[in-house]
Amino acid sequence: MRGGRILILLGFILALGAGFITFMFLQNAAGNQAAAPVETQPVVVALQPVDSRSAIPPDAVGIQDWPVTLVPPGALTDTAQVAGKLTVGPVFPGQVIVQDMIVDKEQLETQPAAAAAQLGSDLSYTIPEGMVATAFPVTEISSVAGAIKPGDRVDLIITVNLPEQLAAAEGGGGVQNVITGLTLQNLEVINTVPWGVEAEGAQVGGQIYTLLVNREQASILKFIRENAQPDFVLRPAGDTEEYEVEPITLEYILTNFNLLPNQ
């Protein structure tokens, strides 16, 4: 009986010891876990609100250390990557700035066609200051058989009928009133989309070019679209020169190709 009590007492003491050891182990583990440093990463954070489609002021962003596990994908780590860039949407204080939230304005100005392809419907981001985008419909013939693509540069040749008073002053009449000439040069095509309509039972269509121009050129293009026969010609890659080309008339054709009858 006495031996049984001794065994019970011994078991109790061992249980207390085991519990104490377990308690100390857990305390040490918790202490070590609390003392372990959290791995962080410097990221760019908004310090003040910035409106959508606005340039980010340098003082609107700063660097903060964030836990690595909480840093969103694409987070930027240098304020130089953000200051002066355009916002895609509104930015709020405390928000980590990621690559998809900003657009490089300088890149847009140097590569508008590439930027237009990247941004899709956000075409306004691709337009440099002082320029506008305008649409111009073309047919298979006037578009070099569809060979012109975004990023290409083109010249515009038009054919117009001279007003009767001007044609008479020049001694012209009939076909002699017609003149063809090179007008706008080195225009950049930043987008192309197809168009098509039913006309007299047949499908008629072509493409619509989005052209990067200044405001005067946009007005000229509208006039040409409504009052002349336009044709675009594709420039060689890298060619940005301006050329002088003599206007073509019936007299020019007859004279330069020796088509005048012998007198």
C-alpha positions as CSV (number, residue, x, y, z in Angstrom):
1,M,0.0,0.0,0.0
2,R,2.8,2.3,1.0
3,G,4.7,1.4,-2.2
4,G,1.6,2.4,-4.3
5,R,1.5,5.8,-2.6
6,I,5.1,6.3,-3.3
7,L,4.6,5.5,-7.0
8,I,1.6,7.9,-7.2
9,L,3.6,10.6,-5.6
10,L,6.6,10.0,-7.9
11,G,4.3,10.1,-10.9
12,F,2.8,13.4,-9.7
13,I,6.3,14.9,-9.3
14,L,7.3,13.7,-12.8
15,A,4.1,15.2,-14.3
16,L,4.8,18.5,-12.6
17,G,8.4,18.4,-13.9
18,A,7.3,17.6,-17.4
19,G,4.7,20.4,-17.3
20,F,7.3,22.9,-16.1
21,I,9.7,21.9,-18.8
22,T,7.0,22.1,-21.5
23,F,6.0,25.6,-20.1
24,M,9.6,26.9,-20.2
25,F,10.1,25.5,-23.7
26,L,6.9,27.2,-25.0
27,Q,7.9,30.4,-23.3
28,N,11.4,30.3,-24.9
29,A,9.9,29.5,-28.3
30,A,7.4,32.4,-28.0
31,G,10.2,34.7,-26.9
32,N,12.4,33.7,-29.8
33,Q,9.6,34.1,-32.3
34,A,8.8,37.6,-31.0
35,A,12.4,38.6,-31.1
36,A,12.9,37.3,-34.7
37,P,13.1,40.4,-37.0
38,V,10.4,40.7,-39.7
39,E,11.9,40.8,-43.2
40,T,11.0,44.0,-44.9
41,Q,11.4,45.7,-48.3
42,P,11.5,49.4,-49.2
43,V,8.6,50.4,-51.5
44,V,7.2,53.6,-53.0
45,V,4.1,54.8,-51.1
46,A,1.8,57.6,-51.9
47,L,2.0,60.4,-49.3
48,Q,-0.9,62.4,-50.7
49,P,-3.8,61.8,-53.1
50,V,-3.2,62.1,-56.8
51,D,-6.1,62.3,-59.3
52,S,-6.5,59.9,-62.2
53,R,-4.6,60.7,-65.4
54,S,-2.4,63.3,-63.6
55,A,1.3,63.7,-63.2
56,I,2.7,62.6,-59.9
57,P,4.5,65.4,-58.0
58,P,7.9,64.4,-56.5
59,D,6.7,65.3,-53.0
60,A,3.6,63.1,-53.4
61,V,5.5,59.9,-52.9
62,G,8.1,58.5,-50.4
63,I,9.8,55.3,-49.4
64,Q,8.5,53.1,-46.6
65,D,9.6,49.6,-45.4
66,W,6.9,47.0,-45.8
67,P,6.8,43.3,-44.7
68,V,7.9,41.3,-47.7
69,T,4.8,39.1,-47.4
70,L,2.6,42.2,-47.8
71,V,4.3,43.8,-50.7
72,P,2.1,43.6,-53.8
73,P,3.5,42.3,-57.2
74,G,5.1,45.0,-59.3
75,A,5.7,47.3,-56.4
76,L,8.2,50.1,-57.2
77,T,11.2,50.7,-55.0
78,D,12.6,54.1,-56.2
79,T,10.7,57.4,-56.2
80,A,12.5,58.3,-59.4
81,Q,10.5,55.5,-61.1
82,V,7.3,57.3,-60.1
83,A,7.8,61.1,-59.9
84,G,6.5,62.8,-63.0
85,K,4.7,59.7,-64.4
86,L,1.0,59.7,-65.2
87,T,-1.5,57.9,-63.1
88,V,-3.8,55.3,-64.7
89,G,-6.4,55.7,-61.9
90,P,-6.7,57.7,-58.6
91,V,-4.0,57.2,-56.0
92,F,-4.7,57.4,-52.3
93,P,-2.3,58.2,-49.3
94,G,-0.6,55.1,-48.0
95,Q,-1.1,53.1,-51.2
96,V,1.9,51.2,-52.5
97,I,2.7,52.3,-56.1
98,V,2.9,49.4,-58.5
99,Q,4.0,49.5,-62.1
100,D,0.5,49.0,-63.6
101,M,-0.6,52.2,-61.8
102,I,1.6,54.6,-63.8
103,V,2.5,55.4,-67.4
104,D,5.8,56.9,-68.6
105,K,4.9,60.1,-70.4
106,E,8.3,60.4,-72.1
107,Q,7.9,56.9,-73.5
108,L,4.5,57.8,-74.8
109,E,5.9,60.8,-76.6
110,T,8.7,58.8,-78.3
111,Q,6.8,55.6,-79.0
112,P,3.1,56.5,-79.2
113,A,2.2,53.5,-81.4
114,A,3.7,51.0,-79.0
115,A,2.1,52.8,-76.0
116,A,-1.3,52.7,-77.8
117,A,-1.0,49.0,-78.3
118,Q,-0.1,48.5,-74.6
119,L,-2.8,50.7,-73.2
120,G,-5.6,49.7,-75.5
121,S,-8.6,52.0,-75.1
122,D,-6.6,54.5,-73.0
123,L,-5.5,56.3,-76.2
124,S,-5.3,59.7,-74.6
125,Y,-2.2,58.6,-72.7
126,T,-0.3,58.2,-76.0
127,I,-0.9,61.8,-77.2
128,P,2.1,64.1,-76.6
129,E,1.5,67.7,-75.4
130,G,0.4,69.9,-78.3
131,M,-0.8,67.0,-80.4
132,V,-4.1,65.4,-81.1
133,A,-5.3,62.1,-82.5
134,T,-7.7,62.1,-85.5
135,A,-9.4,59.4,-87.5
136,F,-9.2,59.1,-91.3
137,P,-11.0,56.4,-93.3
138,V,-9.1,54.7,-96.1
139,T,-9.9,52.1,-98.8
140,E,-7.7,49.2,-100.0
141,I,-6.2,51.4,-102.7
142,S,-5.6,54.5,-100.5
143,S,-4.0,52.5,-97.8
144,V,-1.3,50.7,-99.8
145,A,-3.4,47.6,-99.9
146,G,-3.6,47.4,-96.1
147,A,0.1,47.3,-95.7
148,I,0.3,50.3,-93.3
149,K,0.4,49.3,-89.6
150,P,0.6,51.2,-86.3
151,G,4.0,52.8,-85.9
152,D,4.4,53.4,-89.6
153,R,4.8,56.9,-91.0
154,V,3.0,58.1,-94.1
155,D,2.6,60.9,-96.6
156,L,-0.7,62.1,-98.0
157,I,-1.2,62.7,-101.7
158,I,-4.4,64.3,-102.9
159,T,-6.2,64.9,-106.2
160,V,-8.5,67.9,-106.4
161,N,-10.5,69.8,-109.0
162,L,-9.5,73.5,-109.3
163,P,-12.3,76.0,-109.0
164,E,-13.6,77.2,-112.4
165,Q,-12.3,80.8,-111.9
166,L,-8.8,79.5,-111.0
167,A,-8.8,77.0,-113.9
168,A,-9.9,79.7,-116.4
169,A,-7.1,82.0,-115.2
170,E,-4.6,79.2,-115.8
171,G,-6.1,78.5,-119.2
172,G,-7.4,75.2,-118.2
173,G,-10.7,73.5,-118.6
174,G,-12.2,70.0,-118.2
175,V,-9.5,67.5,-117.2
176,Q,-7.0,70.3,-117.0
177,N,-8.7,71.5,-113.9
178,V,-7.4,68.4,-112.1
179,I,-4.3,68.6,-110.0
180,T,-2.5,66.1,-107.8
181,G,0.1,66.9,-105.2
182,L,1.9,65.9,-102.0
183,T,0.4,67.5,-98.9
184,L,1.0,66.4,-95.3
185,Q,4.2,64.5,-94.7
186,N,5.7,62.2,-92.1
187,L,2.4,61.5,-90.2
188,E,2.5,58.7,-87.6
189,V,-0.2,56.1,-87.6
190,I,-0.9,55.0,-84.0
191,N,-3.8,52.7,-84.6
192,T,-5.8,51.0,-87.4
193,V,-9.2,49.4,-87.3
194,P,-11.3,47.9,-90.1
195,W,-14.6,49.2,-91.3
196,G,-17.2,48.0,-93.7
197,V,-20.7,48.8,-95.0
198,E,-23.2,47.3,-97.4
199,A,-23.4,49.3,-100.6
200,E,-25.7,48.2,-103.5
201,G,-25.7,44.6,-102.3
202,A,-21.9,44.4,-102.0
203,Q,-19.7,44.7,-98.9
204,V,-17.5,47.8,-99.1
205,G,-14.8,48.6,-96.5
206,G,-11.3,49.4,-95.6
207,Q,-9.6,50.7,-92.5
208,I,-9.7,53.7,-90.3
209,Y,-6.3,55.2,-89.4
210,T,-5.8,57.0,-86.1
211,L,-3.1,59.7,-86.9
212,L,-1.0,61.7,-84.5
213,V,-1.1,65.3,-85.7
214,N,-1.1,68.9,-84.5
215,R,-4.4,70.8,-84.5
216,E,-3.7,72.6,-87.8
217,Q,-3.0,69.2,-89.5
218,A,-6.2,67.8,-88.1
219,S,-8.2,70.6,-89.7
220,I,-6.4,70.1,-93.0
221,L,-7.2,66.4,-92.9
222,K,-10.8,67.1,-92.3
223,F,-10.9,69.4,-95.4
224,I,-9.1,66.8,-97.5
225,R,-11.4,64.0,-96.3
226,E,-14.5,66.0,-97.4
227,N,-13.2,67.7,-100.6
228,A,-10.4,65.7,-102.2
229,Q,-9.4,62.2,-103.3
230,P,-6.7,61.2,-100.7
231,D,-4.1,58.4,-100.9
232,F,-1.5,57.5,-98.3
233,V,1.9,56.4,-99.2
234,L,4.1,54.4,-96.9
235,R,7.5,55.8,-95.9
236,P,10.7,53.7,-95.5
237,A,11.5,52.9,-91.9
238,G,13.5,55.7,-90.3
239,D,12.8,58.3,-93.1
240,T,11.7,61.6,-91.5
241,E,12.8,64.0,-94.2
242,E,10.5,66.6,-95.8
243,Y,10.3,66.6,-99.6
244,E,9.3,69.1,-102.3
245,V,7.4,67.6,-105.1
246,E,6.0,69.5,-108.1
247,P,2.2,69.3,-108.4
248,I,1.0,67.1,-111.2
249,T,-1.3,68.4,-113.8
250,L,-2.4,67.3,-117.3
251,E,0.2,69.8,-118.8
252,Y,2.9,68.2,-116.6
253,I,2.1,64.7,-117.8
254,L,1.9,65.7,-121.5
255,T,5.1,67.7,-121.4
256,N,7.3,65.5,-119.2
257,F,6.3,62.3,-121.0
258,N,6.4,63.8,-124.5
259,L,2.8,63.1,-125.1
260,L,2.0,66.4,-126.9
261,P,1.1,65.9,-130.6
262,N,3.5,67.3,-133.2
263,Q,2.6,70.7,-134.3
